[in-house]
Amino acid sequence: MNQSQITALAIAGGILFAGYKFGPSYVKAACLAVGAVAVAKRVPYVNAVL
């Protein structure tokens, strides 16, 4: 990963954290789901399946 990819992930993580911290329950669930997909796309074994 280079610096631009890490920066993009950090910005997305910050947005998801804000949604999880201050949003209602359905926004919290959506933030967890989006975060799970973002992490799963980085894991080599799961990435091969997706």
Buried (B, 14 or more C-beta within 10 A) or exposed (E): EEEEEEEEBEEEBEEBEEBBEEBEEEBBEBBEEBBEEEEEEEEEEEEEEE
